[in-house]
């Protein structure tokens, strides 16, 4: 009996680029999540139009201290993630890649803890009024993104440190890095809207 020939349609590992289905899946996921954040932003400004004062009367302005530190942590976390992604593309220094990923996990945990403190810093409850509801929604949805990115990074970091670097890890790290950039940079926009615009608009 002749061995069954392997099916080979000339497919090859395209890496993490627009030629690969993996890239399209990651890009579409980020697009969907970005659309969700965009809906929250539109809702925020729609609700803003229904109030004569913003925040509403007897609601202090949201505090800048913890929130500014949080946005700084997220922006700084882009640097080690970018460096890790560059090393992964070169298939180089897998141990350093794993350590870099765990550093990003640590920064993600710090950002999540700061986010929890931010809920107190907005000086309103989620059920106080529509202002409180939309502000808490923005903070909570983005917190979910931070947790998801941090857990994904933790899993990849453990896999990289546990064994030899695989080609699959390169794509995973690259996709994870892009998602991490999205989470960090989207908070720059949301921080500006929630914490800065009430002071100027």
WOLIN-V141811 format. One record per run of one state. SS is the DSSP state (a for helix, b for strand, c for the rest). FROM is the first residue (numbers start at 1). TO is the last residue. If there is no record, write none. Layout:
# WOLIN-V141811
SS_FROM_TO ; SS_FROM_TO
This chain:
# WOLIN-V141811
c_1_20 ; a_21_48 ; c_49_64 ; a_65_89 ; c_90_93 ; a_94_121 ; c_122_129 ; a_130_162 ; c_163_166 ; a_167_200 ; c_201_201
